[in-house]
Amino acid sequence: MRQTSSPGRRPPQTGRSLRHLALAVFAVAVVALLPLASRGTPESGTLAGGNRAWTPMSPVKVAFTTVSSGHTAKAKLLAFNDFHGNIDPPTGSGGLVNGIPAGGAEYLATTIKALRHKAARAHQPVLTVGAGDLVGASPLVSAAFHDEPTIEAMSALGLDLTSVGNHEFDEGTAELTRLQKGGCHPTDGCQDGDGFAGAKFHYLSANVVDKVTRKPLFPAYEIRRVGGVNVGFVGVTLRGTAGIVNPAGVTKVDFLDEANTANYYAGLLRGRYGIKAMVLLIHQGGSQQAPPPTVPDPSGCVKFAGDITPIVANLRPEYGVVVSGHTHRFYSCALPNASGRNSVVTSAGSFGVLVTDISVTMNRKTHQFGEVTARNVIVDNGVRNPDGSWQKDPNGNYVRNPALVDPTMRKLVDKYRTAVAPIANKVVGKITADITNVNNAAGESALGDVIADAQLARTTAAGAQIAITNPGGIRTGLTYAHSTGGEAPGDVTYAESFAVQPFNNLVVTHTFTGQQIKDVLEQQFVGFGGQTTEKILQVSKGFAFTYDSTRSGGERIMAITLNGTRLDPTGRYEVTTNDFLANGGDGFTNLTMGTGRVTAPGFDMDALTTYLGGAASPVAPGPTNRITKAA
């Protein structure tokens, strides 16, 4: 059976007692979760956990209750997160799992169907769930159609439920609602000519509430009947979502505390429906901290840390399974909840390169989880050589395995590939070598340098002297050898450029004093001006700064120079940023202090493509010598 929370549900408010909150529940039909038998190839790239006791070096296994064989029911949860519209196999390091080429919608479908087929043979029901950021920051093949291709692909994949993530709000709450409910885009219409029906799966958003009504944007939870046991699924995104999306798109909603909200609905599900087994779908996560050259196990939990840990530590014990995301890292962990007992916490990395295979044994007598195990399965898409390596074409690109392509998914996504190909495969510029978005020890990347230089060049006519961009807006690197449309090595296509900067931010120039610029740079660090996470800004040529992260807040920036001369605190400077930052995005509220804003033609993507094809072409990797970390 299935039950959903009413859109009229009012989640808890920070600092208010839950006993003062009115409960208004709307119950709908309950639908049994049945086994799904699908055609597919045998699963590949799996990591065996066996029946040994769990350690951080092996796939997670947690026993919750002792269950006699006559009172058990087994089921599967298949989970993934942070797909980000990666319909095509991702390139570069994002398309590799410990050296194995992976990802792509056709290959993800094959892997999921294989896992469902295996479960069906064992008479185990299957539910497929997500943990947010399925859309947003997407490559061109999805973004050009406002992520409708990804929504349709996820529906065809058989996704059942997912939490929202921060990137679901990239185009605002109204656009996200359209993706759920359907209808043509209000400006661009239905570009593929056959309408848009919306998602067949359901978004859950327990902690995203209307500022006025305090009602969740989407249902807070659903109840699914698994092997005779009702299981509650609650979905939340990170509380800090408003600070990392364009503020203009989320003016009508608040993002509430993750654990408080989850616990509120756990109490409701337990008290009203008697549910004792719950799954939290949450767009927040952590990572294994294995130092190089150690290669972390995709199903491991070595030296795990992150924002998800204190959230789980405050969760009620009914949450036996926590499917997480956001950090783009893979893991399967056992982390203590509020009772001191463990919950299973998983993440499948990002871009569809992994699927988390979660096996649950339900205690039909107590209606609780009996045992849960989880492992990450690699969505491999390559052709292996006899020596164990992976085949590449003459340009150095991985050869994709046609035997692993799901034909139904291929037909769906090929429609969009064909439609966008004339734009996607257009060569816009040249590079001399790989230009990566990997940060050095100071937090600077070669591609960050190039993008800042591109935005400075775009706005020189407006008097710009400095350009600053946010690292989170740089989604992938530029690969010298990569070929999407048959172009020569070193040629960069529009699609490759778009994958780097997919947000269509405006480029704006405004005036700041030297002191205001220092305050902006101080706000890179936690605690200053309300900043909650460290984010090192990328800067243009001629501009440089030195910082000491061990100093007190407001005193970490030691030196700032422009063309070798120290900035004058009272001097006035023309600074270019994207409008996301100019509106206070990523917690940089000090960037809203600029005056005399001038907007350049086009978007940040246009600045990059013009630069790659302009006087600087072929463009070399940035020097990564503009930011110095003293300590």
TIKE-910239 format. One line per field, with one value per residue (C-alpha): residue in three letters; x, y, z; chain; residue number from 1. Coordinates in pm, whole numbers, plus 32768, in hexadecimal, padded with zeros to 4 digits. Each point is the difference from the previous one (the first is absolute). Layout:
N
res <- [Ala,...] $
u <- [X,...] $
v <- [Y,...] $
w <- [Z,...] $
chain <- [A,...] $
n <- [NUM,...] $
This chain:
631
res <- [Met,Arg,Gln,Thr,Ser,Ser,Pro,Gly,Arg,Arg,Pro,Pro,Gln,Thr,Gly,Arg,Ser,Leu,Arg,His,Leu,Ala,Leu,Ala,Val,Phe,Ala,Val,Ala,Val,Val,Ala,Leu,Leu,Pro,Leu,Ala,Ser,Arg,Gly,Thr,Pro,Glu,Ser,Gly,Thr,Leu,Ala,Gly,Gly,Asn,Arg,Ala,Trp,Thr,Pro,Met,Ser,Pro,Val,Lys,Val,Ala,Phe,Thr,Thr,Val,Ser,Ser,Gly,His,Thr,Ala,Lys,Ala,Lys,Leu,Leu,Ala,Phe,Asn,Asp,Phe,His,Gly,Asn,Ile,Asp,Pro,Pro,Thr,Gly,Ser,Gly,Gly,Leu,Val,Asn,Gly,Ile,Pro,Ala,Gly,Gly,Ala,Glu,Tyr,Leu,Ala,Thr,Thr,Ile,Lys,Ala,Leu,Arg,His,Lys,Ala,Ala,Arg,Ala,His,Gln,Pro,Val,Leu,Thr,Val,Gly,Ala,Gly,Asp,Leu,Val,Gly,Ala,Ser,Pro,Leu,Val,Ser,Ala,Ala,Phe,His,Asp,Glu,Pro,Thr,Ile,Glu,Ala,Met,Ser,Ala,Leu,Gly,Leu,Asp,Leu,Thr,Ser,Val,Gly,Asn,His,Glu,Phe,Asp,Glu,Gly,Thr,Ala,Glu,Leu,Thr,Arg,Leu,Gln,Lys,Gly,Gly,Cys,His,Pro,Thr,Asp,Gly,Cys,Gln,Asp,Gly,Asp,Gly,Phe,Ala,Gly,Ala,Lys,Phe,His,Tyr,Leu,Ser,Ala,Asn,Val,Val,Asp,Lys,Val,Thr,Arg,Lys,Pro,Leu,Phe,Pro,Ala,Tyr,Glu,Ile,Arg,Arg,Val,Gly,Gly,Val,Asn,Val,Gly,Phe,Val,Gly,Val,Thr,Leu,Arg,Gly,Thr,Ala,Gly,Ile,Val,Asn,Pro,Ala,Gly,Val,Thr,Lys,Val,Asp,Phe,Leu,Asp,Glu,Ala,Asn,Thr,Ala,Asn,Tyr,Tyr,Ala,Gly,Leu,Leu,Arg,Gly,Arg,Tyr,Gly,Ile,Lys,Ala,Met,Val,Leu,Leu,Ile,His,Gln,Gly,Gly,Ser,Gln,Gln,Ala,Pro,Pro,Pro,Thr,Val,Pro,Asp,Pro,Ser,Gly,Cys,Val,Lys,Phe,Ala,Gly,Asp,Ile,Thr,Pro,Ile,Val,Ala,Asn,Leu,Arg,Pro,Glu,Tyr,Gly,Val,Val,Val,Ser,Gly,His,Thr,His,Arg,Phe,Tyr,Ser,Cys,Ala,Leu,Pro,Asn,Ala,Ser,Gly,Arg,Asn,Ser,Val,Val,Thr,Ser,Ala,Gly,Ser,Phe,Gly,Val,Leu,Val,Thr,Asp,Ile,Ser,Val,Thr,Met,Asn,Arg,Lys,Thr,His,Gln,Phe,Gly,Glu,Val,Thr,Ala,Arg,Asn,Val,Ile,Val,Asp,Asn,Gly,Val,Arg,Asn,Pro,Asp,Gly,Ser,Trp,Gln,Lys,Asp,Pro,Asn,Gly,Asn,Tyr,Val,Arg,Asn,Pro,Ala,Leu,Val,Asp,Pro,Thr,Met,Arg,Lys,Leu,Val,Asp,Lys,Tyr,Arg,Thr,Ala,Val,Ala,Pro,Ile,Ala,Asn,Lys,Val,Val,Gly,Lys,Ile,Thr,Ala,Asp,Ile,Thr,Asn,Val,Asn,Asn,Ala,Ala,Gly,Glu,Ser,Ala,Leu,Gly,Asp,Val,Ile,Ala,Asp,Ala,Gln,Leu,Ala,Arg,Thr,Thr,Ala,Ala,Gly,Ala,Gln,Ile,Ala,Ile,Thr,Asn,Pro,Gly,Gly,Ile,Arg,Thr,Gly,Leu,Thr,Tyr,Ala,His,Ser,Thr,Gly,Gly,Glu,Ala,Pro,Gly,Asp,Val,Thr,Tyr,Ala,Glu,Ser,Phe,Ala,Val,Gln,Pro,Phe,Asn,Asn,Leu,Val,Val,Thr,His,Thr,Phe,Thr,Gly,Gln,Gln,Ile,Lys,Asp,Val,Leu,Glu,Gln,Gln,Phe,Val,Gly,Phe,Gly,Gly,Gln,Thr,Thr,Glu,Lys,Ile,Leu,Gln,Val,Ser,Lys,Gly,Phe,Ala,Phe,Thr,Tyr,Asp,Ser,Thr,Arg,Ser,Gly,Gly,Glu,Arg,Ile,Met,Ala,Ile,Thr,Leu,Asn,Gly,Thr,Arg,Leu,Asp,Pro,Thr,Gly,Arg,Tyr,Glu,Val,Thr,Thr,Asn,Asp,Phe,Leu,Ala,Asn,Gly,Gly,Asp,Gly,Phe,Thr,Asn,Leu,Thr,Met,Gly,Thr,Gly,Arg,Val,Thr,Ala,Pro,Gly,Phe,Asp,Met,Asp,Ala,Leu,Thr,Thr,Tyr,Leu,Gly,Gly,Ala,Ala,Ser,Pro,Val,Ala,Pro,Gly,Pro,Thr,Asn,Arg,Ile,Thr,Lys,Ala,Ala] $
u <- [8000,8062,7FA4,807D,8008,7F13,8092,7F59,80E6,80AE,8164,80A6,8086,8150,7FDE,7E90,7F78,7F6C,7ED5,7F85,7FFA,7EB7,7FF2,7F34,8038,7F70,8018,7FDF,7FFB,810F,80B5,80BC,816D,8023,8130,8068,8083,80C3,80E2,816C,8167,80AB,8073,8166,8102,7F5F,80B5,7FBA,7FC6,7FB2,7F71,812B,7FDA,8006,813B,8042,80C4,7ED4,7E9B,7F21,7F2D,7F29,7F1F,7EE1,7F2B,8013,7F13,7F88,7FEB,7E87,7FD4,80E2,7FD0,811F,7FFD,80EC,8035,80C7,8084,80C8,8035,8093,7FBC,800E,7F6B,8125,7F45,8144,811A,80C0,8162,8141,8026,7E88,7FC7,80EC,7FD7,815B,806E,7EC9,7F3C,7E9B,7EB7,7F0C,7E86,8001,80FA,7F55,7EBD,80B2,8099,7EB9,7F3F,8104,7FE3,7E84,800C,80DE,7F14,7ED1,809E,801F,7E94,8070,7F3E,80C9,7FE2,80DF,804C,80D6,80A1,7FE0,80BE,7F82,7FE2,80B9,8168,7FB5,80B7,7F6E,7F38,7F22,8024,7FA0,7EA5,7FEA,8056,7EC5,80DA,8084,7EA6,7F84,8132,7FD0,7E92,8059,8103,7EEC,806B,7EF9,805E,8110,804B,803B,8164,808A,8027,7E93,7FD0,80F1,7EE0,7F23,7EDA,7F07,80D8,8039,7E89,7FD9,80FB,7F32,7EA7,8046,7FAF,80CF,8108,7F62,8102,8093,7ECF,8021,8134,7FF8,7EA5,7F4E,7FA0,807F,7F38,80D9,80A4,7F64,80CD,7FB7,80D4,7FFE,8058,7FAE,80E0,7FB2,7ED7,7F3E,8060,7E94,7F3A,8123,7F8C,8101,8039,7FCF,7F88,80DC,7FE7,7F6D,7FA8,8050,7F9F,812E,7FD1,7ED6,80A7,7FB2,813E,8008,80D6,8050,80BC,80CB,810F,811A,7F98,80FC,7F61,7F97,816C,807F,7EF3,7F9A,7F44,7EFF,7F73,7FB9,7F6E,7EB7,8084,80C8,80E9,7FDD,80ED,8030,7FFE,7EEB,7F20,804D,7FBB,7EB8,7F83,808B,7F2A,7ED3,8032,8031,7EE4,7EFB,8050,80CA,812A,8145,80DF,8063,80EB,8087,8053,80E1,80CD,8125,812D,8169,8130,8107,8144,80F8,8139,80A9,8081,7EFE,7ED8,7EBD,7F19,7EB8,7F4D,80EA,7FEC,816D,8035,7EA7,7FA3,7F0D,7EC5,7F2A,80A2,7F66,7EB4,7FF4,8071,7EC1,7F12,7F01,805D,7ED9,80D9,80BB,8068,8081,8037,80D9,80AE,8082,8174,8028,80B7,7FBC,7FDF,7F33,8014,7F70,7FD8,7F6A,7EA7,7F66,7FD0,8171,7FAC,806C,7F46,8073,8074,804D,8060,8037,80F6,7F7C,7FA7,7F63,814A,7F86,7EC0,7FDF,7F70,7F56,7F79,7F04,7F74,7EB8,7F88,7E92,7FBA,8082,7FDA,8169,813C,80A3,8142,8083,812D,8077,8109,8046,7FEF,80CB,7F3C,811E,7FE3,8154,80A7,810B,8145,8092,80FE,7EE9,8028,7EEC,7FFA,802E,7FDD,8122,7F9C,801B,7E8B,7F72,7F4F,7E9A,7F78,7ED1,7F9D,7FB5,7F16,7E91,7F46,7ECA,80C9,80DD,7ECF,7F82,8146,8069,7ED6,809A,8162,7F94,7F42,8120,8120,8025,803A,80B5,8109,8058,8170,801D,8172,8146,80D4,816A,7FD4,7F0B,7F7A,7F80,7F1F,80CD,8073,8165,8057,7F9E,7EAA,8051,7FC1,8086,7EA0,7F9A,8115,7F8C,7E92,8057,80DD,7EE4,7F0E,80FE,8035,7E87,7FDA,8139,7F2C,7F36,8142,802B,814B,7FBF,7F29,7F97,7F42,7F85,809E,7EAD,7F9A,811A,7F67,810B,8149,805B,80AB,80F7,7FBE,7E8C,7F2A,7E85,7FC2,8136,80C5,817B,80BF,8016,7EBC,7EF6,7E92,7EDC,7F83,814F,8004,7E9A,8052,80FE,7F0B,7E99,7F47,7FCB,8065,8017,8151,7FF2,80FA,7FDE,80CE,809D,80F4,8143,7F7A,7EC3,80D2,80C2,7EB8,7F93,8143,7FDE,7EA8,80A3,8031,7F09,7F7A,8042,7EC7,7F2A,80C6,7FC0,80F4,8159,7FFD,8139,7FA2,80B2,809A,807D,8161,80A6,7F3B,8099,7FCE,80A3,7F46,8047,7EE2,807D,7FC1,7EC5,7ED2,802A,817A,8048,8049,8168,803E,7F3A,80A2,7F8F,8111,8102,7F7A,7F50,7E8F,7FA4,7EEE,7F5A,803E,7EEA,801E,7F27,7FBE,7F58,7F41,7EDE,7EAA,7FE8,811B,7F8A,7EB5,80AF,8016,80E5,7FE4,80BF,7F13,8117,7FF0,7EA8,80A7,8078,7F74,7FC0,7FBE,802B,7F97,80CB,7F56,7FB4,805D,8139,8009,8019,8126,80B3,7FBD,8064,8146,804E,7FD0,8093,8157,8079,7FB6,8087,7FD2,80FC,7FAF,7FFF,8142,7F60,80E8,7F09,7F99,80FE,7FB5,80F5,7F7B] $
v <- [8000,816A,8128,8163,8129,8115,8135,80AC,7F62,8100,7F97,8065,815F,8041,804D,7FA1,7EDC,7EF2,7FDC,8153,7F95,7FA4,7EB4,7FE6,7EC0,7FA2,7E8C,7F6D,7EA0,7F11,7F3D,7EBA,7FF9,7ED7,7F56,808E,7F09,80A1,7F8A,8057,7F90,7F69,8105,8070,80AD,7F8E,7FFB,7ED6,802B,7E9A,7FB8,806E,8102,8162,80D3,8150,7F40,7F36,803A,805F,7F05,8058,7F15,80B7,7EED,7E88,7F67,7E9A,7F79,7FE6,8175,8098,80A2,806C,8128,80DF,8175,807C,815D,810E,8176,8134,7F8C,816C,7FB6,7F26,7F49,7FCD,7F45,8108,804C,803A,7F8F,8025,7EDB,7F13,7F30,7F9C,7FF3,7F52,80C6,8023,80B9,8067,7FD6,7ECC,7F51,806C,7F69,7EBA,7FEA,804A,7F09,7EF5,803D,7FF8,7EBF,7F5E,8070,7F7F,7EA7,8004,8079,8146,8144,812A,8176,80FC,8143,8137,8103,813C,80C9,7F20,813E,814B,804D,7F17,7FCE,80A4,7ED4,801E,8170,807A,7F70,8079,7EA3,7F63,7EEB,7F9D,8001,7F1E,7F20,7FDD,7FAC,7EFC,7F73,7FB6,80F5,8003,810D,8103,811D,8154,8083,815F,7FEE,7FAD,8170,808B,808C,8044,7F60,8040,7F4B,7EDB,7FE6,7FF3,7EE5,7F3C,804B,8033,8109,80C4,80F8,815B,80A5,7EF5,7F21,7E8D,8004,7E91,8024,7EEF,80A7,7FBC,7F2D,803A,7F04,7EAE,7FEA,80D3,8112,8014,8147,7FEE,8123,80EC,80CF,812B,813B,805F,7EBD,7F32,7EDD,7F21,8047,7E8C,7EE4,7FC5,7E86,7ECD,7EB2,7EC7,7EA1,7F1E,7E8C,8036,8118,8173,80CB,817B,80C8,816A,80F0,8135,80D8,80B1,8121,80E4,7FDF,816E,806D,7F31,8040,8142,80B8,8084,7EA1,7FAA,8142,7F57,7ED7,7FB8,7ED8,7F68,7F36,7EA4,7F2C,80C1,7FE1,7E90,7FB4,80BE,7F26,7EC8,8051,8039,7EBD,7F39,809E,8015,7ECD,7F23,7FFC,7F8D,7FDE,813E,806F,8162,8083,812A,80E4,8029,7F23,7FC2,7F4D,7EFE,80A7,7F05,80CA,7FCE,7F17,7F2C,7FB5,7FFA,7ED7,8073,7F3D,8061,80F6,804B,812E,807D,8168,8107,80C6,7EC6,7F71,80F2,7FF0,7E85,8020,80C5,7F1B,7F22,7E8E,7FB1,8083,7EBE,806D,8156,8031,8136,80D6,815F,7FC1,7F2D,7EF8,7E8D,7F40,7F08,803C,7FA4,8144,802B,809E,80B0,7EB4,7FA9,7EE0,8003,8064,7FA0,8136,7FEE,80D1,7F9B,8113,80CD,800B,7EA5,7F43,7F2C,7F67,7FAC,7EA2,7FFE,7EB3,8017,7EEB,806C,7F77,7FBC,7FBE,814A,80C8,8075,7FD3,7EB6,8026,80ED,7FD7,80ED,8006,80DD,7F64,80A0,8062,7FA0,8059,7FA5,7EE7,7F4A,7F92,7EA6,809F,809C,8161,80B8,803B,8161,808F,80B0,814B,7F6C,7FE1,7ECA,7F10,7FC3,7E9E,7FDB,7EBE,80C6,80FE,7FF4,802B,80A2,810B,8030,804E,8101,80BE,7FEB,80DD,8119,7FBB,8023,8140,80AA,7F77,8128,80E8,7F09,7F99,815C,804A,8144,800C,7F4B,7F9F,7F90,7EF5,7F7E,811E,7F71,8085,7F4C,80F2,801B,801E,8170,7FB6,807D,7F3F,802B,8014,80F8,80E4,7FDC,8046,8134,807A,7FC4,80CE,8117,8006,8008,8137,80CA,80F2,8041,805F,7EB7,7FD8,7EC1,7ECC,7F0D,7EB9,7EEF,7EA4,7F56,808E,7F42,7EA9,7F3F,802E,8025,7ECF,8029,7EAB,7FE6,7FF3,801A,8046,7F89,8141,7FFE,7FE8,8157,8077,8062,7FDB,80CA,7ECF,7FD6,816F,7FF1,7ED5,80E0,811F,7F87,8100,811B,8107,8169,80B2,8146,8111,80E1,80EB,7FA1,80AA,7F51,7FBD,7F67,7F1A,7F94,7FB9,7F29,7F39,7FDC,7F6C,7ED4,7F73,7F6F,80F0,814A,80B6,7ECE,7F1A,7E92,7F4D,8055,805E,808B,80EF,7FEC,8145,809E,804D,8129,7FCD,7F3B,7FC5,7F46,7F68,7F54,7F1B,7FE2,816F,8088,8059,814C,7FE8,7EDA,80CB,8070,80AC,8067,8089,8073,8000,7FED,8129,7FD7,8051,8150,7FC8,8147,7FD9,7FA1,7ED2,7F69,7E91,7EFE,7ED4,7F2A,806D,7ED1,808E,8166,7F9D,7F6B,7E96,7F07,80DA,8127,810A,8101,7FEA,809E,8143,8060,8135,8069,7EA1,7FD4,7EBB,7F79,7F68,7E8C,7F0F,7F83,7EE4,8101,80A3,7EB1,7F98,8156,7FEE,7E9D,806B,815B,809F,7F20,7EC2,7EFA,8036,7F68,7F8B,8117,8030,7FC0,8100,8113,7F7D,7FB8,7F42,8068,7F0B] $
w <- [8000,7FDE,80D1,7FD1,80E4,7FAD,7F59,8124,8102,80DE,805F,8146,802D,809C,8171,8012,80C5,7F24,80E5,7F87,7E95,7F62,7F4D,7EC4,7F40,7EB2,7FB8,7EA8,7F79,8072,7EF0,8033,7F9D,7F16,7F6A,7EB1,7F02,7EE4,7EED,803B,7FF6,812F,80F6,7FD8,80D2,8144,814B,80DC,8171,805F,8157,80CC,8116,7F7E,800D,7F57,7EF9,7F88,7F87,8123,80BF,812E,80C8,80A9,8098,8022,7F06,7FEC,7EA0,8006,803E,7EF8,7EB0,7F1E,7F12,7F3A,7FF4,7ED5,8036,7F51,8022,7F59,7E9C,7F89,7EAC,7F93,7EF0,7F40,80AE,80C4,7F91,80BF,8167,8038,7F15,80B3,813A,8070,7E95,7F79,7EF9,8077,7FDF,7EF1,7FFB,7F1F,80E4,8141,7F7C,7FB1,815B,80B2,7F2A,804A,8176,7FEA,7F38,8106,8116,7F40,7FE4,817D,801C,80A0,7FC2,7F87,8036,7F4B,80BA,7FDE,80E1,7F30,7EFA,7EEB,7F2F,7FFE,7F9F,7EDF,7EB6,7ECC,7F84,8134,805A,7EA4,8042,8169,807E,7F6E,7F64,8157,809D,7EE7,8023,8177,7FC9,7EF8,80F0,80FA,810C,8113,80F9,8032,80E8,7F6B,7FFB,7FE9,7E86,7FD0,8058,7EFC,7F31,812E,80AE,7EE7,7F00,80ED,8030,7E86,7FE9,80FC,7F75,7E8C,7EFF,7F07,806E,8026,7F1D,7F1E,7FE2,7FB5,7F26,7FA2,7F6A,80C2,8148,815D,80F4,8132,80E5,8041,813E,8133,809A,817D,80B0,8171,8063,7EDE,806E,7F80,80BE,8036,8020,8092,7F27,7F50,7E90,7FB3,80E2,812D,7FFA,7F5E,8099,7F38,8061,7FE7,8035,80E3,80C8,7FDA,7FCC,8010,7F0C,805D,7F1A,805F,7F69,80B3,80DB,7F52,7EA8,7FF1,801B,7EDC,7EFA,7F55,8113,7F07,7FCA,816B,808C,805B,80C7,8139,8035,815A,80D9,7F6E,813D,80B0,7ED0,7FCA,816E,7FF7,7EE6,80A5,812E,7F22,7F3E,813E,80C1,7EEF,7F30,80EA,7F13,809D,7ECB,7F47,7EEB,7FEF,7EA4,8043,7F24,80EC,802E,8059,7F78,8048,8068,7F72,7FA5,7EAC,7F7C,80B6,7F1E,80CA,7FD7,7F5E,8111,811A,8120,804D,80E4,7FA8,8050,7F8A,8047,7FF1,813B,8100,7F47,8024,8169,8045,7F44,80A4,7FEE,7F1E,7EE5,7FC0,7EA3,7F94,7E8B,7FDD,7EF9,7FB6,8034,7EC2,80CC,8020,8145,80C7,8175,8150,80C5,815B,8018,812C,80B7,7FE0,7F1A,7E95,7EC7,7EA3,7F40,7E8C,7ED2,7E95,7FA6,7EDD,7E8D,7FFB,8017,8124,8086,8170,802B,8155,8080,811B,80D5,809D,814D,7FB7,816E,808A,7EBA,801E,7F35,8054,7F3C,7EF5,7F1E,7EF1,7EF0,7ED7,7EA5,7EEA,7EC8,7F1B,7E91,7F72,7F45,80C8,7F61,8046,80EB,80D1,7F7D,7F45,7E8A,7F78,7EA2,7F4D,80A2,815C,8043,80A4,7F15,8070,800B,7F1A,80B0,813C,7F5A,8062,7EB4,8094,80B1,7ED0,7F29,80FA,802C,7E92,7FAC,80CB,7F8E,7E97,8046,80B1,7F2E,7F0E,8127,80E1,7F04,7F88,8044,80C4,8053,8043,812D,8017,810F,8101,80D5,8145,8111,8109,810E,807B,8170,7FFF,7F67,7EA0,7EBF,7E9F,7F76,810D,7F82,7E97,8050,80CD,7EE2,7F0B,80D0,8025,7E87,7FCE,80D7,7FB8,7F38,813C,80B3,80BB,80B8,80C2,7FC2,810E,7FD5,80E9,7FF7,8020,7EAF,7F52,7FD0,7F3F,7F49,7E91,7F6D,7EE1,7F66,803A,7EC6,8007,7E92,7F4B,8033,8010,814A,809F,7F60,80FD,7FA5,807F,80BF,80B0,8061,8077,80DF,80AF,8042,7FD8,80D3,7F07,80FD,7F92,800D,80C0,8057,812F,80D6,814E,80E8,8058,815E,7F71,7F26,8134,80B3,7ED9,8015,817A,7FC1,7F58,815E,80F7,8104,7F54,7F92,8042,7F18,804D,7F17,7F7B,7E90,7F5A,7EE8,7EAF,7F85,7EBC,7F8E,80A7,8140,811F,8172,8120,8124,8149,805F,8168,8050,809D,7F2D,7F4C,8013,7F1A,7EC5,8021,7EB3,7ECA,7EC6,7EAA,7EF8,8116,80C8,814E,7FFB,8096,8106,7F9B,7E8B,7F0E,7F1C,7EF0,804C,7F21,808B,7F92,8079,80E5,80D0,7FD2,809F,8130,7F8C,80B2,8136,7F68,807F,7FEE,7E85,800E,8072,7EA4,7F59,7E98,7F7F,7E88,7F55,7EDD,7ECD,8011,8115,80AF,7F01,7EE9,80AF,800F,7E97,7F7B,80C2,7F8E,7E96,8019,8004,811B,7F39,8022,8174,80F2,8160,80FF,80C8,8159,80A1,805A,8155,8111,813E,810C,8101] $
chain <- [A,A,A,A,A,A,A,A,A,A,A,A,A,A,A,A,A,A,A,A,A,A,A,A,A,A,A,A,A,A,A,A,A,A,A,A,A,A,A,A,A,A,A,A,A,A,A,A,A,A,A,A,A,A,A,A,A,A,A,A,A,A,A,A,A,A,A,A,A,A,A,A,A,A,A,A,A,A,A,A,A,A,A,A,A,A,A,A,A,A,A,A,A,A,A,A,A,A,A,A,A,A,A,A,A,A,A,A,A,A,A,A,A,A,A,A,A,A,A,A,A,A,A,A,A,A,A,A,A,A,A,A,A,A,A,A,A,A,A,A,A,A,A,A,A,A,A,A,A,A,A,A,A,A,A,A,A,A,A,A,A,A,A,A,A,A,A,A,A,A,A,A,A,A,A,A,A,A,A,A,A,A,A,A,A,A,A,A,A,A,A,A,A,A,A,A,A,A,A,A,A,A,A,A,A,A,A,A,A,A,A,A,A,A,A,A,A,A,A,A,A,A,A,A,A,A,A,A,A,A,A,A,A,A,A,A,A,A,A,A,A,A,A,A,A,A,A,A,A,A,A,A,A,A,A,A,A,A,A,A,A,A,A,A,A,A,A,A,A,A,A,A,A,A,A,A,A,A,A,A,A,A,A,A,A,A,A,A,A,A,A,A,A,A,A,A,A,A,A,A,A,A,A,A,A,A,A,A,A,A,A,A,A,A,A,A,A,A,A,A,A,A,A,A,A,A,A,A,A,A,A,A,A,A,A,A,A,A,A,A,A,A,A,A,A,A,A,A,A,A,A,A,A,A,A,A,A,A,A,A,A,A,A,A,A,A,A,A,A,A,A,A,A,A,A,A,A,A,A,A,A,A,A,A,A,A,A,A,A,A,A,A,A,A,A,A,A,A,A,A,A,A,A,A,A,A,A,A,A,A,A,A,A,A,A,A,A,A,A,A,A,A,A,A,A,A,A,A,A,A,A,A,A,A,A,A,A,A,A,A,A,A,A,A,A,A,A,A,A,A,A,A,A,A,A,A,A,A,A,A,A,A,A,A,A,A,A,A,A,A,A,A,A,A,A,A,A,A,A,A,A,A,A,A,A,A,A,A,A,A,A,A,A,A,A,A,A,A,A,A,A,A,A,A,A,A,A,A,A,A,A,A,A,A,A,A,A,A,A,A,A,A,A,A,A,A,A,A,A,A,A,A,A,A,A,A,A,A,A,A,A,A,A,A,A,A,A,A,A,A,A,A,A,A,A,A,A,A,A,A,A,A,A,A,A,A,A,A,A,A,A,A,A,A,A,A,A,A,A,A,A,A,A,A,A,A,A,A,A,A,A,A,A,A,A,A,A,A,A,A,A,A,A,A,A,A,A,A,A,A,A,A,A,A,A,A,A,A,A,A,A,A,A,A,A,A,A,A,A,A,A] $
n <- [1,2,3,4,5,6,7,8,9,10,11,12,13,14,15,16,17,18,19,20,21,22,23,24,25,26,27,28,29,30,31,32,33,34,35,36,37,38,39,40,41,42,43,44,45,46,47,48,49,50,51,52,53,54,55,56,57,58,59,60,61,62,63,64,65,66,67,68,69,70,71,72,73,74,75,76,77,78,79,80,81,82,83,84,85,86,87,88,89,90,91,92,93,94,95,96,97,98,99,100,101,102,103,104,105,106,107,108,109,110,111,112,113,114,115,116,117,118,119,120,121,122,123,124,125,126,127,128,129,130,131,132,133,134,135,136,137,138,139,140,141,142,143,144,145,146,147,148,149,150,151,152,153,154,155,156,157,158,159,160,161,162,163,164,165,166,167,168,169,170,171,172,173,174,175,176,177,178,179,180,181,182,183,184,185,186,187,188,189,190,191,192,193,194,195,196,197,198,199,200,201,202,203,204,205,206,207,208,209,210,211,212,213,214,215,216,217,218,219,220,221,222,223,224,225,226,227,228,229,230,231,232,233,234,235,236,237,238,239,240,241,242,243,244,245,246,247,248,249,250,251,252,253,254,255,256,257,258,259,260,261,262,263,264,265,266,267,268,269,270,271,272,273,274,275,276,277,278,279,280,281,282,283,284,285,286,287,288,289,290,291,292,293,294,295,296,297,298,299,300,301,302,303,304,305,306,307,308,309,310,311,312,313,314,315,316,317,318,319,320,321,322,323,324,325,326,327,328,329,330,331,332,333,334,335,336,337,338,339,340,341,342,343,344,345,346,347,348,349,350,351,352,353,354,355,356,357,358,359,360,361,362,363,364,365,366,367,368,369,370,371,372,373,374,375,376,377,378,379,380,381,382,383,384,385,386,387,388,389,390,391,392,393,394,395,396,397,398,399,400,401,402,403,404,405,406,407,408,409,410,411,412,413,414,415,416,417,418,419,420,421,422,423,424,425,426,427,428,429,430,431,432,433,434,435,436,437,438,439,440,441,442,443,444,445,446,447,448,449,450,451,452,453,454,455,456,457,458,459,460,461,462,463,464,465,466,467,468,469,470,471,472,473,474,475,476,477,478,479,480,481,482,483,484,485,486,487,488,489,490,491,492,493,494,495,496,497,498,499,500,501,502,503,504,505,506,507,508,509,510,511,512,513,514,515,516,517,518,519,520,521,522,523,524,525,526,527,528,529,530,531,532,533,534,535,536,537,538,539,540,541,542,543,544,545,546,547,548,549,550,551,552,553,554,555,556,557,558,559,560,561,562,563,564,565,566,567,568,569,570,571,572,573,574,575,576,577,578,579,580,581,582,583,584,585,586,587,588,589,590,591,592,593,594,595,596,597,598,599,600,601,602,603,604,605,606,607,608,609,610,611,612,613,614,615,616,617,618,619,620,621,622,623,624,625,626,627,628,629,630,631] $
